[in-house]
Amino acid sequence: MGLAPARVWAELALGNAKVSTVSDGSLLLPGDFIFQHMPEVELAKVLQEAGVPRDRLAPECNVTLYQGGGNTVLFDVGSGPDFMPTAGNVTESLDAIGVAPDDITHVVFTHAHPDHIWGLLDDFDDPVFANATYMIGSDEWDYWWNPNTVDTIGEARAAFAVGAKRRLEAIEDQIERFDDGQEIFPGIAAVASYGHTPGHMSFEIRSGSTSALIAGDAIGNHHVAFHKPGWLSASDQDPALAAKTRAQLCDRLVTDDMTLIGFHLPNGGIGRTEKASDSYRFIQDI
Ligand SMILES: [Zn+2]
């Protein structure tokens, strides 16, 4: 399969700022990556309702672009050339809307998984976004920077640790760290959403009464994450903490009527969250 076509998926206006998502392509994953250990009979019902197969998943990868206050900010950078042949085309997607890599003033990471951070470096291991300042949550940086992580993370994720460390070393001199609740730009605050990774961060963008949450992978899909936010997912490093985080974020999205921007949510990843008895639904006006 070739690269997904470059395109701008969706955008919304927040005050004078514009928030868009641009496609980095998609991933191909075995269903067990998420569904392993979930109750199969109930799972089958959720997946049937969502029209999602059990055995194979092809989630989109939606990089958020924020243009406002003189800044051009990317939230995550996609997979780059080395992760999967179906992903790694964020620069083509940006080019399609007239944004060049050198125009990016800041890169902010939700977390350091391959599909979010490996796109930092090109085929020659040079930084793609040469003029950018990089920003990452302190706990996320500390976890992946720790030389022991590769030995403690488990065999299945050891390559993630090696890949993250190599890329963080490449930007060590341009990195700024931030903590939970910190306003990293005017109107944009970091929201700790730990569990998918030890220091995963989401971001609340606020303009007057309008707000949006860049959730990263804290809400990682449009099916089980909303229908059964409390179910433990094999895709989360700390499944119990991730489930608690997911439930809290879903509740907050509904209570505060926030727009949701999810990295792996469909059709560009922008939508709303609705409460449905004891679960939630992801709603898109498309
Ligand atoms: Zn991801």
Residues whose N, C-alpha, C, O or C-beta is under 5 A from the ligand:
A	BS01	ZN	D115 D217
